[in-house]
Amino acid sequence: MIDLAAVRADTPACHRGVFLDSAGSSLPPVQVLDEVIGHLRREAEIGGYRAHDERREELEAGYGLMASLLGCEPDEVAFTDSATRSWLAAFDAVPLSAGDRILVTEVEYAGNAIPLLRRADEVGAVVSPVPSAPSGEVDVAALRPMLDERVKLVSLVHVPTNGGLVNPVASVVEAAHEVGALVLLDACQSVGQLPVDAAALGADIISGTGRKWLRGPRGSGFLMVRRSAMPRLRPRQVDLHSGTWRSPTEYTLRDDARVFELWESSIADRLGLLAAVRYAVSLGIDPITAAVRDRASYLREGLSSVPGVTVHDLGADQCGIVSFTVDGVSAKEVQQRLATRGVTVTVTGVLSTQYDMTRRALPEVVRASPHYFVSEPQLDEAVAALMP
């Protein structure tokens, strides 16, 4: 069980209003803040290179730390500056040619859909959405007849940006692997609020960020690439960190996940991400999951009691993202009204998730994402602020 008083003490900002945007960019605990600011100060004292050298051992150990969180091996981990960079680097390395097919779910995110569609246009591949089950998650029964030897990649969003459902990853992976397709799992909204065990899920590639549910700094991300998938990938965004210039005409690339890293990075943000991982591990992922789901369920129940409010979450298995609308009031206006009462939420529109929101005729929703440091009285405050 999460010690609410302790985590709130580690999060001073949570006492100043009701923060319901951990699906956007969460509030880092003081341990993360101190790590980032402390390293930036050290860089100002002795320079970035020497400050880096002082933390080299800890940074190296970070691969094992992240691997323990993701259920993989240290050489299957890479660090980047965002979930987007992680996802793009991995996707760019998947060989595609004319006639190939890419399958996506109906909750695909615009940040993935745009590069998917662009590259498909460039090479003559086809992007096809897999239908959703009545409860909202990807329909594995509908997926199976769509799979054949032309399918090279299944892009799977673990938790969508605009609602609370959790997709059945292991079942999708099992079906995709039967035809030899790679599975790229976008875990941007799941790592830090749900268990994400690469070994159990079986995904070939997992991308994620530090700034959301892990409560790390912006500008931090990570990538997991299974050893078995590495020989099938052709990394193109490489430099002197991901490869070695052996002679004037020869080079070699790393054979592990770090081939997806670039030489230049923010060491302060990396250290902050590692501090966030240590903090999450110290609390325990299972207690975090229980607490987040409890907060979200409590909020859904409260919102459902308000006249004119409709909760739009889907999924047989739901997580910490709560989406809703208010009759006759735009989502942006709801967000602004709540902000005047000290409640922080965000808005998700159709441009972020075209397949899903077009299918459900939802132009926009208000998104609330309470983390474990939010108290029930604060959730009551948020609900009360919506009362007519």
C-alpha positions in Angstrom: 0.0 0.0 0.0 1.2 3.5 -0.9 2.0 5.8 2.1 0.0 8.7 1.0 1.4 11.2 3.5 5.0 10.2 2.5 4.5 10.6 -1.2 2.7 13.9 -0.8 5.5 15.1 1.4 7.9 14.2 -1.5 5.6 16.2 -3.9 5.2 19.7 -2.5 3.3 20.9 -5.5 0.4 18.5 -5.0 -0.7 20.6 -2.0 -1.2 23.6 -4.3 -4.4 22.6 -6.2 -5.6 19.3 -7.6 -3.2 17.9 -10.1 -4.9 15.5 -12.6 -2.5 15.5 -15.5 0.0 12.7 -14.9 -0.9 11.3 -18.4 0.6 14.6 -19.7 3.5 15.5 -17.6 3.4 14.5 -14.0 4.8 16.3 -10.9 8.3 14.9 -10.2 9.1 14.1 -6.5 11.8 16.1 -4.8 14.3 13.3 -5.3 14.1 13.7 -9.1 14.2 17.5 -8.9 17.3 17.4 -6.6 19.1 15.0 -9.0 18.5 17.1 -12.1 19.2 20.5 -10.5 22.2 19.1 -8.6 23.8 17.8 -11.8 23.2 21.0 -13.7 24.9 22.9 -10.9 27.8 20.5 -11.0 28.2 21.0 -14.8 28.3 24.8 -14.1 31.1 24.1 -11.6 33.4 21.8 -13.5 32.0 21.5 -17.1 29.7 18.9 -18.6 32.4 16.4 -19.5 33.9 16.1 -16.1 30.5 16.1 -14.4 29.5 13.2 -16.7 32.7 11.3 -15.8 31.9 11.6 -12.1 28.5 9.8 -12.7 29.7 7.4 -15.3 29.4 4.3 -13.1 25.9 5.3 -12.0 24.8 5.9 -15.5 26.1 2.5 -16.6 24.2 0.9 -13.8 21.1 2.6 -15.1 20.7 0.1 -17.8 20.3 -2.7 -15.3 17.9 -0.5 -13.2 15.7 0.2 -16.2 15.9 -3.5 -17.3 14.7 -4.5 -13.8 11.6 -2.3 -14.3 10.9 -3.5 -17.8 11.6 -7.2 -17.3 14.4 -7.4 -19.8 18.2 -7.6 -20.0 20.5 -4.5 -19.7 21.8 -4.8 -23.2 18.2 -4.6 -24.5 17.8 -1.0 -23.0 18.6 2.3 -24.7 18.0 5.8 -23.3 16.8 8.7 -25.5 15.3 12.2 -25.0 11.7 11.2 -25.3 9.2 8.5 -26.1 8.8 10.0 -29.5 12.5 9.7 -30.3 12.5 6.1 -29.0 9.5 5.1 -31.1 10.7 6.9 -34.3 14.2 5.4 -34.1 12.9 1.9 -33.7 10.2 2.3 -36.4 12.7 3.8 -38.8 14.8 0.7 -38.4 12.1 -1.7 -39.5 12.7 -2.8 -43.1 9.6 -2.0 -45.3 9.0 -2.3 -49.0 6.2 -2.1 -51.5 3.3 -4.4 -50.7 4.2 -4.7 -47.0 1.4 -4.2 -44.5 1.4 -2.5 -41.1 -1.4 -3.1 -38.7 -2.4 -0.6 -36.0 -5.2 -0.4 -33.4 -8.1 2.0 -33.5 -6.5 3.9 -30.6 -3.3 4.7 -32.5 -1.8 8.0 -31.5 -1.1 10.8 -34.0 2.5 10.9 -33.1 2.8 7.3 -34.4 0.2 7.4 -37.2 1.8 10.3 -39.1 5.2 8.7 -39.5 3.5 5.3 -40.2 1.4 6.8 -43.0 4.3 8.9 -44.4 6.6 6.0 -44.6 4.0 3.7 -46.1 3.4 6.3 -48.8 7.2 6.5 -49.5 7.7 2.7 -49.9 4.3 1.6 -51.1 3.2 -0.2 -47.9 -0.3 -0.2 -46.5 -1.5 0.8 -43.0 -4.6 -0.9 -41.8 -6.5 -0.4 -38.5 -7.6 -3.5 -36.6 -11.3 -3.3 -35.4 -11.9 -2.9 -31.7 -13.9 -5.2 -29.6 -17.3 -3.9 -28.3 -15.6 -3.0 -25.0 -13.0 -0.9 -26.8 -9.7 -2.8 -26.7 -8.3 -4.3 -29.9 -10.3 -7.3 -31.1 -7.8 -10.2 -31.2 -10.3 -12.4 -33.0 -10.6 -9.7 -35.8 -6.8 -9.4 -35.8 -6.0 -13.0 -36.7 -7.6 -13.1 -40.2 -5.8 -9.8 -41.0 -2.4 -11.4 -40.4 -0.4 -12.9 -43.2 3.2 -13.0 -44.4 2.9 -9.4 -45.8 2.4 -8.0 -42.3 5.8 -6.8 -41.2 4.8 -4.7 -38.2 2.0 -4.4 -35.6 2.0 -1.0 -33.9 0.3 -1.5 -30.6 -0.7 1.3 -28.2 -0.7 -0.2 -24.7 -2.8 2.6 -23.1 -4.4 5.2 -25.4 -4.0 8.9 -24.8 -7.8 9.6 -24.7 -9.3 7.0 -22.4 -8.7 4.4 -19.7 -8.6 1.1 -21.6 -5.6 -1.3 -21.5 -4.9 -3.3 -24.6 -4.3 -7.1 -24.4 -0.6 -7.0 -25.4 0.4 -10.7 -24.9 -2.5 -11.9 -27.0 -1.7 -9.5 -29.9 2.0 -10.4 -29.7 1.2 -14.2 -29.8 -0.9 -13.7 -33.0 1.6 -11.4 -34.7 4.5 -13.7 -34.1 2.7 -16.6 -35.8 3.3 -14.8 -39.1 6.7 -13.4 -38.2 5.5 -9.8 -37.7 7.4 -7.5 -35.3 5.4 -5.8 -32.5 6.3 -2.3 -31.5 4.6 -1.5 -28.2 3.9 2.2 -27.3 4.1 2.1 -23.5 4.2 5.8 -23.1 1.1 5.9 -21.0 1.6 2.6 -19.2 5.1 2.4 -17.7 4.9 3.9 -14.3 1.3 3.2 -13.7 1.1 -0.5 -14.7 3.4 -3.5 -14.7 5.2 -3.6 -18.1 7.1 -6.9 -18.2 8.8 -7.4 -21.6 9.3 -11.1 -20.9 5.7 -11.7 -20.1 4.3 -9.4 -22.8 6.6 -10.7 -25.5 6.7 -7.4 -27.5 9.8 -7.0 -29.7 10.2 -3.3 -29.0 8.9 -1.1 -26.2 9.1 2.7 -26.2 8.3 5.0 -23.2 8.9 8.3 -21.5 10.0 9.6 -18.2 7.7 12.6 -17.8 4.4 10.9 -17.4 3.5 8.2 -14.9 7.2 7.6 -14.0 7.3 11.2 -12.7 10.7 11.9 -14.3 11.8 15.0 -16.1 10.8 16.1 -19.6 13.4 15.3 -22.2 13.9 11.7 -21.0 12.8 8.5 -22.7 13.8 4.9 -23.1 13.6 2.0 -25.6 13.6 -1.7 -25.1 14.7 -3.9 -28.1 14.7 -7.7 -27.6 17.9 -9.4 -28.6 15.9 -11.7 -30.9 14.7 -8.6 -32.9 18.0 -6.8 -33.3 19.2 -8.8 -36.4 16.0 -7.9 -38.2 16.4 -4.1 -37.7 18.4 -1.6 -39.7 19.1 1.4 -37.6 19.6 4.5 -39.8 19.9 7.3 -37.2 23.4 6.5 -36.1 26.5 8.4 -35.0 29.9 7.9 -33.3 28.1 6.6 -30.1 26.1 4.0 -31.9 29.0 3.0 -34.2 32.8 3.0 -34.5 34.7 4.5 -37.5 37.2 1.7 -38.0 39.1 3.1 -40.9 38.6 5.9 -43.5 36.1 3.6 -45.3 34.9 1.2 -42.7 32.6 1.4 -39.7 30.8 -1.0 -37.4 27.6 -0.6 -35.4 26.8 -1.8 -31.9 24.9 -5.0 -31.8 22.8 -4.1 -28.7 20.0 -1.7 -28.1 22.4 1.2 -27.5 22.8 1.4 -31.3 19.6 3.5 -31.0 21.3 6.1 -28.7 23.1 9.2 -29.9 26.3 10.7 -28.5 24.8 13.9 -27.2 22.2 13.8 -24.4 21.2 15.5 -21.3 23.0 13.8 -18.4 20.9 15.7 -15.9 17.7 14.4 -17.4 19.0 10.9 -17.6 20.0 11.0 -13.9 16.6 12.4 -13.1 14.9 9.5 -15.0 16.9 7.0 -13.1 16.0 8.7 -9.8 12.3 8.4 -10.9 12.7 4.7 -11.7 14.3 4.1 -8.3 11.5 6.0 -6.6 8.8 3.9 -8.4 10.7 0.7 -7.6 10.9 1.6 -4.0 7.1 2.1 -3.8 6.5 -1.1 -5.8 4.7 -1.2 -9.2 1.9 -3.3 -7.9 1.0 -0.9 -5.1 1.3 2.0 -7.6 -1.1 0.2 -10.0 -3.6 -0.5 -7.2 -3.5 3.1 -6.0 -3.8 4.7 -9.5 -6.7 2.4 -10.4 -8.4 3.2 -7.1 -8.1 6.9 -7.7 -9.4 6.6 -11.3 -12.4 4.5 -10.3 -13.2 6.9 -7.5 -13.1 9.8 -9.9 -15.2 8.0 -12.6 -17.9 7.3 -10.0 -17.9 10.9 -8.8 -18.1 12.3 -12.3 -20.9 10.0 -13.2 -23.0 11.5 -10.4 -22.7 15.1 -11.9 -25.7 16.1 -14.1 -24.6 16.6 -17.7 -21.2 14.9 -17.3 -20.6 11.8 -19.4 -17.6 9.5 -18.8 -16.2 8.1 -22.1 -13.7 5.5 -20.9 -13.7 2.1 -22.6 -12.0 -1.3 -22.0 -12.7 -4.3 -19.9 -9.4 -3.5 -18.1 -9.1 0.1 -17.2 -6.3 2.2 -15.8 -5.6 5.7 -14.5 -6.8 7.9 -17.4 -10.4 9.2 -17.1 -12.1 11.0 -20.1 -15.3 12.9 -20.0 -17.4 15.6 -21.5 -19.9 18.2 -20.1 -23.1 18.7 -22.1 -23.1 22.1 -23.9 -19.6 23.1 -22.8 -16.5 22.6 -24.9 -13.7 20.6 -23.4 -11.4 23.6 -23.6 -13.9 25.7 -21.6 -14.2 22.9 -19.0 -10.4 22.8 -18.7 -10.3 26.6 -18.2 -13.1 26.6 -15.6 -11.4 23.9 -13.6 -8.1 25.8 -13.8 -9.8 28.7 -12.0 -10.6 26.3 -9.2 -7.1 25.0 -9.0 -7.8 21.7 -10.9 -5.4 20.8 -13.6 -6.7 18.6 -16.5 -6.0 18.5 -20.2 -7.9 18.1 -23.5 -7.6 15.5 -26.1 -9.1 16.1 -29.6 -9.8 14.1 -32.7 -6.5 15.1 -34.3 -4.7 13.0 -31.6 -6.7 9.8 -32.2 -8.5 10.0 -35.5 -9.6 6.3 -35.8 -11.1 6.1 -32.3 -12.7 9.5 -31.9 -14.1 9.6 -35.4 -15.6 6.1 -34.8 -17.2 7.3 -31.6 -18.1 10.8 -33.0 -16.2 12.5 -30.3 -14.5 15.8 -31.4 -12.8 16.2 -28.0 -12.8 15.0 -24.4 -11.5 16.3 -21.1 -8.7 14.0 -19.8 -8.0 13.6 -16.1 -5.2 11.4 -14.8 -4.9 11.2 -11.0 -1.7 9.6 -9.7 -1.2 8.0 -6.3 -0.2 11.3 -4.7 -3.7 12.7 -5.2 -6.1 12.3 -2.2 -9.8 11.4 -2.3 -10.7 14.8 -0.9 -8.9 16.4 -3.8 -10.9 14.3 -6.2 -14.1 15.4 -4.4 -12.9 19.0 -5.0 -12.6 18.3 -8.8 -16.0 16.8 -9.0 -17.6 19.6 -7.0 -16.0 22.1 -9.3 -18.2 20.6 -12.1 -21.5 20.8 -10.2 -24.0 23.1 -11.9 
